[in-house]
Amino acid sequence: MSVDRSIVARGSSDLVVENLSVARTPSTKPKYGPARKGAKAVKKLERLEFGSHTLTPEEATMFRALSARANYLAQDRPDIAFSTKELCREFAVPTRDSYAKLKRVCRYLIGLPRLVYLYDWQDNPQTVDVYTDTDFAGCRTTRRSTSGGVIMLGTHCIRHWSTTQSTVSLSSGEAELHGISKGVQHGLGIKSLFKDLGMNMGITVHSDATAAIGIARRRGLGKLRHLDCEDLWLQQKIRNKDIALVKVLGAENPADALTKYVDTRALHMALGKMNMISESGRPESAPAAAS
């Protein structure tokens, strides 16, 4: 008897593509509307500095609806996690450039409609591997960094994330330290979940940031007083052996694809590290589409 070794993430990418086909192309005439106050007004001015026009209220509503659906798909599609996260950051004042980014995501989903998670038979792992990476000051507007991560249980990908850091980091080491800290938080959450199931798992955090690893492994604050709470918390976790922090090569870190736009080769490498493959068509187990 043959056993299917894979589980298909059936994100309905067709919904995004179908809705995009009925969406109107944004008009070229700029419509700025009445003056606004607060953070939204600042974001609007920042967009206008780059020469992009804001969408009409109807176009903005369509953009938000389609981007929200793409973001829903990203829960099972790490290959679009960063792209959809960036789309959702532009909800306040979407522009024609925002709409162009959305169309690129939809074209990508047309070319790669299915992403298959492979869960091969394996011995029970004793540790949970957390891969973290950070793109320092990647946002051109706010210069905030993006943290990405992947949690692997042996060869099985059980979680991924791509988030914009809430503060502006002053160095790549500081940004990477925030990324490692977030990875540790997610890892401890997974460890607690396994403990409820009667399994005592260790945590190994993998990072390609030499400076951040050095900060986390030492004792004391040094000159990084603005990082005192997070730094001391992370150092304590390492000293207590709650986690193990190890170095991984950047070219072998799957979390790299969750922090910035990458080329096809780097994306396929990351998906391979997460034990995922791309396929076309509909899975045999999927219900037939209604005519």
C-alpha positions in Angstrom: 0.0 0.0 0.0 1.4 3.3 -1.0 1.5 6.2 1.5 1.3 9.8 0.4 4.2 11.5 2.1 3.2 15.0 1.4 0.6 17.5 2.5 -0.6 20.1 0.0 -1.2 23.7 1.2 -4.3 24.5 -0.8 -4.3 28.3 -0.6 -6.9 29.5 -3.0 -4.6 31.7 -5.1 -7.4 31.6 -7.8 -9.4 34.1 -5.6 -6.7 36.7 -5.8 -6.2 36.3 -9.6 -9.9 36.3 -10.3 -10.5 39.5 -8.3 -7.5 41.2 -9.9 -9.0 40.6 -13.3 -12.0 42.6 -12.4 -10.1 45.4 -10.7 -9.7 48.6 -12.7 -6.2 49.8 -13.6 -5.5 52.9 -11.4 -5.9 56.1 -13.2 -2.9 58.3 -14.0 -4.5 61.5 -12.8 -3.3 62.2 -9.2 -6.1 62.7 -6.7 -4.7 63.9 -3.4 -8.0 64.7 -1.6 -8.3 67.0 1.4 -5.5 67.6 3.8 -5.1 65.0 6.5 -3.4 65.1 9.9 -1.4 62.6 11.8 0.7 59.6 10.8 -1.4 58.9 7.7 -0.6 62.4 6.4 3.1 61.8 7.0 3.0 58.5 5.1 1.1 60.2 2.3 3.8 62.9 1.9 6.5 60.2 2.0 4.8 58.4 -0.9 4.5 61.6 -2.9 8.2 62.3 -2.5 8.8 59.1 -4.6 6.6 60.4 -7.4 3.8 57.9 -6.9 0.1 59.0 -7.0 -2.5 57.8 -4.5 -5.3 55.6 -5.5 -9.0 56.7 -5.6 -11.1 55.4 -2.7 -12.6 52.7 -4.9 -9.2 51.5 -6.1 -7.8 51.7 -2.5 -10.7 49.4 -1.3 -10.0 46.9 -4.0 -6.2 47.0 -3.3 -6.8 46.3 0.4 -9.2 43.5 -0.3 -6.9 41.7 -2.6 -3.8 42.3 -0.5 -5.6 40.9 2.6 -6.5 37.7 0.6 -2.9 37.4 -0.5 -1.8 37.9 3.1 -4.2 35.1 4.1 -2.5 32.8 1.6 0.9 33.7 3.0 0.1 31.7 6.2 0.8 28.5 4.1 3.1 30.2 1.5 6.4 31.3 2.9 7.5 32.3 -0.6 5.1 35.2 -0.6 5.3 36.1 3.1 7.6 39.1 2.7 5.8 40.4 -0.4 2.3 40.3 1.2 3.7 41.8 4.4 5.0 44.8 2.4 1.6 45.1 0.7 -0.2 45.3 4.0 2.1 48.0 5.2 0.7 50.3 2.5 -2.9 50.0 3.5 -3.0 53.5 5.0 -2.2 55.4 1.7 -2.0 52.9 -1.2 -0.4 54.3 -4.4 0.0 53.2 -8.0 3.3 51.6 -7.0 1.5 49.6 -4.4 -1.0 48.3 -7.0 1.9 47.3 -9.3 3.5 45.3 -6.4 0.1 43.5 -5.9 0.0 42.6 -9.6 3.5 41.1 -9.4 2.4 38.9 -6.5 -0.7 37.7 -8.5 1.5 37.0 -11.5 3.8 34.9 -9.3 0.8 33.0 -8.0 -0.3 32.2 -11.5 3.1 30.8 -12.3 3.4 28.9 -9.1 -0.1 28.0 -7.9 0.7 25.2 -5.5 3.4 24.8 -2.9 3.6 21.2 -1.4 4.9 20.6 2.1 6.7 17.2 2.3 6.4 15.5 5.7 8.7 12.5 5.3 8.8 9.7 7.9 11.6 10.4 10.4 12.7 9.5 13.9 11.4 11.7 16.7 13.7 14.8 16.8 15.1 15.9 20.1 15.5 19.6 19.2 13.5 22.3 17.4 15.7 24.2 14.9 14.9 27.9 14.6 16.5 29.8 11.6 16.5 33.6 11.9 17.6 36.4 9.6 17.3 40.1 9.4 17.5 42.7 6.6 19.0 45.7 8.2 17.2 49.1 7.3 15.6 47.5 4.3 12.6 49.9 4.2 13.6 52.9 2.2 10.9 55.1 3.7 11.3 54.3 7.5 14.6 52.5 7.5 13.1 49.8 9.7 14.5 46.3 9.4 12.6 43.1 8.6 13.0 39.9 10.7 12.2 36.5 9.2 12.3 33.1 10.6 11.6 29.4 10.0 11.0 26.7 12.6 11.9 23.1 11.5 11.1 19.9 13.4 13.7 17.6 11.7 12.9 18.0 8.0 9.4 19.3 8.7 8.6 23.1 8.5 6.1 23.9 11.2 6.2 27.7 11.3 7.5 30.7 9.5 7.2 34.5 9.9 8.2 37.8 8.3 7.7 41.0 10.3 8.8 44.6 10.3 10.7 45.5 13.4 8.9 48.1 15.5 12.0 50.3 16.1 14.8 51.7 14.0 18.0 49.8 14.6 21.3 51.7 14.7 23.4 48.9 13.3 23.1 45.5 11.6 24.2 43.8 14.9 21.4 45.4 16.8 18.8 44.5 14.0 20.1 40.9 14.0 19.9 40.7 17.8 16.2 41.7 17.6 15.7 39.0 15.0 17.4 36.3 17.1 15.3 37.4 20.1 12.1 37.0 18.1 13.2 33.6 17.0 13.9 32.6 20.6 10.4 33.7 21.6 8.8 31.7 18.8 11.0 28.7 19.7 10.0 28.8 23.4 6.4 28.9 22.4 6.8 25.8 20.3 8.7 24.1 23.2 5.9 24.9 25.6 3.4 23.3 23.1 5.4 20.1 22.9 5.7 20.1 26.7 1.9 20.0 26.9 2.1 16.9 24.7 4.5 15.2 27.0 7.6 15.9 24.9 10.7 17.7 26.2 12.4 19.4 23.3 15.5 21.4 23.1 15.9 24.6 21.0 18.7 25.4 18.6 18.7 28.9 17.1 20.6 29.3 13.8 21.8 32.8 12.7 24.3 34.1 10.2 25.0 37.2 12.2 28.5 36.9 13.8 28.1 40.2 15.7 24.7 39.4 17.2 25.9 36.0 18.2 28.8 37.5 20.0 26.6 40.0 21.8 24.2 37.2 22.9 26.9 34.8 24.1 28.8 37.3 26.3 28.0 38.4 29.8 27.0 42.0 30.6 25.9 45.0 28.6 29.2 46.5 27.5 28.4 49.8 25.6 25.0 48.6 24.3 23.0 50.2 27.1 20.0 50.8 24.9 19.6 47.0 24.4 19.9 46.1 28.0 16.6 44.3 28.7 16.5 42.2 25.5 20.2 41.5 25.6 20.2 40.4 29.2 17.1 38.2 28.7 18.8 36.5 25.7 22.1 36.0 27.6 20.2 34.5 30.5 18.4 32.0 28.2 21.8 30.9 26.8 23.5 30.7 30.2 20.6 28.6 31.5 21.0 26.3 28.4 17.3 26.9 27.5 18.5 27.5 24.0 21.6 26.8 21.9 22.8 29.6 19.5 24.9 28.5 16.6 26.3 30.0 13.4 24.8 29.1 10.0 26.1 30.3 6.6 24.0 33.0 5.0 23.8 31.0 1.7 22.3 28.1 3.7 19.8 30.1 5.8 16.2 29.6 4.6 15.0 32.6 6.6 16.9 34.9 4.1 13.9 34.6 1.7 11.6 36.0 4.4 13.4 39.3 4.9 13.7 40.7 1.4 13.0 40.2 -2.3 15.2 37.4 -3.6 15.9 35.9 -7.0 14.6 32.6 -8.2 17.7 30.6 -7.3 17.7 31.9 -3.7 14.0 31.3 -3.3 14.2 27.7 -4.6 17.1 27.1 -2.2 15.1 28.3 0.7 12.1 26.3 -0.2 14.3 23.2 -0.6 15.7 23.8 2.9 12.1 23.9 4.2 11.4 20.6 2.4 8.8 22.2 0.0 8.3 21.7 -3.8 6.2 23.5 -6.4 3.6 21.8 -8.5 1.0 22.9 -11.1 -2.6 22.0 -11.4 -5.0 20.9 -8.7 -4.4 18.1 -6.2 -6.3 14.9 -6.7 -7.8 15.1 -3.2 -9.2 18.6 -3.8 -13.0 18.9 -4.5 -14.0 19.5 -8.0 -14.5 23.2 -8.9 -18.1 24.2 -9.3 -19.1 25.0 -12.9 
